[in-house]
Amino acid sequence: MDDVWDLVIVGGGPAGSAAALRAKQLRPAARVLLLDRADFPRDKACGDGVAAHGRDELALLGVPDLIADYRPTRRLEVVSPGGARVRATVARPNHVVPRTVFDARLVDAARARGVEVRRHRVRALTAHGGHVVVVDGDVAARAVVAADGANSTVRRLIGIPASPAGHTAIAVRGYADVPADDDVQFIAMQKDGWPAYAWSFPIGDGTANVGFGMLLPRLHATGLPGREVLHGRLAELLPHLPARDLRAHHLPLSPGRPRPGAGRVMLAGDAAGLVNPLTGEGIYYALVSGRLAGEAAVQAAGDPLPAYRHALRKALGRHLRTTDVLARAAQSPGFIDAAIGTAGRRQEVFDLLVDVGLGAGTVPLRLGWAVLGRWILNGVRRG
């Protein structure tokens, strides 16, 4: 085929835009096409949190000031399932930016860099001669990045199954009015149906992103309508913050992540099951995986998937193994009580939990033993 794009990206969220930005950053002459079924700006149900680790990725992509006009959030308060509480200043501030704004700015930055953006819903994908992927019969690409979300059409078209229900969470997100000077990100965990928690993340304009999430099997086990459970528990845990504009969304948690692609197609972000199982955070993973997919597309054009797989393992491998183990331990609310209790007494543990939950942190053995020791001690006291 004569008219072949160097890279076609399906999905214009953080993962897709990061792939586009990186490809053009490394190779300005590359022909990059970004497809999304919606026009931007558009809403996306999400916690809207952009951690300091995500801002590092924005800097790497050459857009360090993308959210500089949003107020930083410097404090975090967490209440564990058993009532342990920690409130502290984070080592580096986070931001809360509505996805209506964040995603549109990323797409605009990609467009300004020379990426062609089209509104299009992908329905078919076929291989052509082993070196080209054809999208919907008329768009040919040397590489494709599937960044089309938790219910990825592209992932289904290449025969990779979605995350199993046991590793899928569901959350409801809305917005509520808060004092304009509220600068504390708040997470309230619930023992009933654990793992489950509500959050309030102030944006800085007198509103906060609020929501509640739990594992899908736990929701099904209630035997009640999902809307009733999610909306009811949000109101129960945050009674002072009546929410509006409530929308539900699925979170494919990373312990159930599929393989990262097939052929010349690379999965990134939610499509790759890259959502932190401890916090539900996905924007950082999306930016990292999208960037690495964009790099592979232009630097290893002959066979991008192995290069992408290697880069992903190098960047997130140890961290993902850490969160896999912690997610299993966190099935016990007592473990989380111990972790939050320890973080309340030791700033280094608090900082570590933030790094693991919002970035690519791992757990040093000595701090792991500190949490484990408290967990055992708590169990003995209760016994």
N, C-alpha and C positions, 0 to 999 in steps of 0.2 A: 504494500500500500504506500502511496506517495505522500499523503498528508498525514503525518504521524506526530502526535504530541509527545514531548519528552516525558511529561507527567500529567495524568488526569487524577484529580482528587474529588472524591464524592463525599460531600458534607463540609459545610462552611463554619463549623464550630471551632473551638480552640485547636483541636488536633489537626483538622484540615487546613486551617489558616496557617498554623505553624509549619506544616509541610510545604505549603506554597511559599511562604516567606523564606524558609531556609533554602529551598531549591533555587530561588532567584537570587538570594544572597550569595550563594556559592557559585552560581553560574548564571549571570544576568541574561545571557542570550538564550537560556532554556525556554522552551515553549511549554507553559504551564496553564492548565485549564482547571478551574474550580467550579464544580457543579453543586447546587443545592436546590432542594424542592421548594424552598421559601425565598421570598425577597427579604433583604435586611433593611432596617432592623426588624427582628422578630424575637418573641419571648421564648425562653427555654426554662422549664422547671428545674431549679437547682438551688443550692445554698448560697450561691453568688460569692463565695469566699475566694479571694486570690491571696494566697499566702506569700510570704517573702520568697520562698523557693520558686513560686511561679513568676515573681518579678525578676528573679535571676534569669529565668528562661526568656522572658520578654527582652531583657538586655542582650542576651546571646542572639536573639533574632533581629536585633537592630532597632527595636522599638521600646527603649527603656522608659520613656515618658508617657506611655500609652494611657496609664491611669493615674498620672501624677496629680490630677486635679481632684482626686477623691481623697477624703480624709483618712489617714492611717488609724487603725484600731490597735491599741497597744496593750490592752488587758484582756485576759481570758479567765472565765470562771466555769468550773465543772463540778457538778454534783453527781456522785456515783450512785449505783442502784441501791446501796445500803445507807446512803446519806453522807458519806465522806465528802468533804468539800475542799476545793483548792481555788484560790483566786490570786493571780500573780501577773506581773508584767512579762510579756513575751520578749525573748532576746531581740527579735526583729519584728516590727509591726506588720500586721496583716491589713488587707483592704477588703471591702465588700462593695462589689460593683455589679449592678443588675446585668444579667446576660443580654438583655435588650441592647445595652450600651456596649458591653465588653466585646461581644461577638461581632457587632457591626463595625466597631473600630478596627478589629483585626482584619476583617474582610476588606475594609477601606485601605488599610495599610498594604495588604497584598495586591489590591488593584493598583495602588499608586506605584508599586514596584514592577508593574508590568504583567501581572497575572490577569488572565481573562476570566471573568466571573459570569456565569450563566445560571438562570433559573431552569432547572431540569430535574425530573424524577427518573432515576435509573430503573430500568425494568429487565434488561438483559445484558449478559456479559459472555463473550466467547473468546477463545484463544485463536490466534491466526499465525500459523507458521512457527510457533514456539518462541517468537520474539516480540509479538505485539498482542495486546488485548484490545478487543473491539467492544465499545460500549454502545448498546442499543443499535447496533448494525451500521453506524456511520461515524463514530468517533474512535479513532485508533490511538493507542498509547503504548509507549515502551514500558511504562510502569503505572500502576494504579494504587492509590492510597484510599482505603475504605475508612472513612472517618464519619460514617453516617449513623452513629449512635448505638444505643443498647439494642435496638431492634433492627440492626443493620441488614439492609437488603443485599448489599454486596457480599457480606459474609454468608448469607444463605445461598446466594447464587454460586459461590465457589465451594459449597458443600461442607462448610464448617458449622457445627451446631452451636447454638447459643449456650450461655452459662446455665447449668442445671438450677432448678428452683431452689435447692438447698443453699446455693451460693448467690441468690438474688434477693435484694432488698426492695422494698417499695416505700416511697416517701410522699408526703403531701407538703407543698410549699405555698406560702402566701406572704402577704405584707401587712404590717401593723404600724400604728403610730407610736412613737417613743419620744422622750425628751430629746431635743436637738443636741444636747451635750452628752448623751449616752454613748460611751465609747468602750463598752464591755461586751465581748462576745460570750454568750452564755449557753451552756449545754446542760440539760437536766436529763439524766438517765432514769429509766423506769425498770424496776425489777419484774413487774408483771409482763410476761411475754418476752423477756430478755433474750437477745440484745434489742433494745429499743431506747430511743431518746428523742427529746425535743430540743430545738435550738432557737436562739434569737441572735441575729447578727446585725447590729446597727450599721446603716449605710453612711450616716453623717448628715442627712438632710431632713431629720425628723421622722424617718421611717426605718423599719428593720425588716430583714428577711426572716420569717419565722416558719418553722415546719416541724414535722414529726416523721420518723422512719422506723421500720422494723423489718425483720426477715419475712419473706413471702410465706414460707411454711407456718410461721408463728401467726401470721394474719389469718391464713386459712384455718388454723386450728381453733380460732375463736368461734367459728361457725356463724359469724355475723357479717353483714355487708361491709365491704372494705371501707367505703366512704364513712360509715357510721363509726368504725373503729378508729381510723386515722384522724378524722376531724374531732371525734370525742376526746381522744387522748391528747391531742394538741391543746384543746381547750382546758383539759384537766391539769396539764403540766404548766401551761402558761396562761392562767385565768385572767391575768391583768393585761393581756395583749390579744384582744379580739382580732382575728385575721380576716383579710379579704383577698379576693383573687386566688383562691385555693386551686392548685393543680397538682395532680399526682404524676409520679414518674418512677420508672424502674431503675435499679442500680445493679449492674452485673459485677459482683464483687470479685476481686483479683484471685482469691484462692480457687475459683472455678474457671479461670481464664482459658480460652481456647488457644490453639497454636496461632502464631502471629501472622499467618497468611498462607497462600498457596500460589504456585506458579509465579506470576509477576505482579501479584496483588498482595499488598501489605495492610494489615489491620492496625488501626491506631485508636487511642482514646477508649471511649465506652465500647466501641465495636470490638476491641481487643479484650474486653473484660477488665480494663484497668481502672478500677475504683477501689480505694483503700477500704479494707473490710472493717477497720477500727473506727473510722470517722466518716466514711462516705465521700471523702474528698476525691475529685477526679480531674480538676482543672490542671493541676501540676502534672499529673501523669499524661494528660492529653497533650500539653505543650511539649513535654519531653519526647513522647513517642512520635508525635507529628514531626518534630524537628529531626529526629533520627531517620524517620521514613523519607523525609525530603532529602536528607544527606545521601541516603543509600540510592535514591532514584537517580541522582546526578553524578555521584562518585563511583557507583558500581552498576552502571547502566546495563552491563552485560547480563548480570544476574543479581538484582537488588535484594531479593528476599534473604539469602544467607547473610549478607552484610548487615541488613537491618536486624535480623535475629541476634547476631553477635553483638551489635551495638546496644541493643535493648538489654541483653543479658549483662553486659558490662556496666551499663548505667543503673539498672534497677534490680539485677539478679539477687544480690545479697539482701537488699531491702525487702523484696517481695518474699523471699524465704523467711525473713524475720516476721513479716506481717502474717504469713501463713501460719507460723507457729503461734503467734500472739492471738490470732483469731480463734484458734482451737482453745487456747487457755482462757480466752475471754468468754467462752460459752459458760463459764462459771462466773456469776456476778461477784463472788467473793474475790476473785482475782482482780477485777477492776476496782473493787473497794480498796484492796491492798495497794494497787498502783496509784490511785488518787490519794490515798492516805499518805503514802510515801512522798508523793509529789508535793503535798501540802507542807512537808517538813524539810524537803531538800530541793532547792532550786534546780540543781543539776538534773534531777529526775523529772521535774516539770519541763525543763528545756528539752530533755530527751523525748518525752512523750509528744511534745509539739513537733519535734523533728521527724519522729516516726509516723505521726498521724497526718502531717501536712507536707512532708518532703520525702527524702530518700534515706532517712536515718536508720541505723541499726542499733542493737542493744549491746553495750559492753557487758562482759560477763559479771563484773562486780556489781553493776547496777541491777542486772537481772536477778542476782542472788539476793539483793536488798529487798526487792519486791516479793520474791518467792518466800523469803524469811518472814516478812510481815503477813503474807497470805496464810502461811502455816500457823503463825502465832495467833492470828485472828480466829482460825478454825479451832485451835486448842481452847481459846477463851470461850468461844460459843459452846464447845463441848462440855 
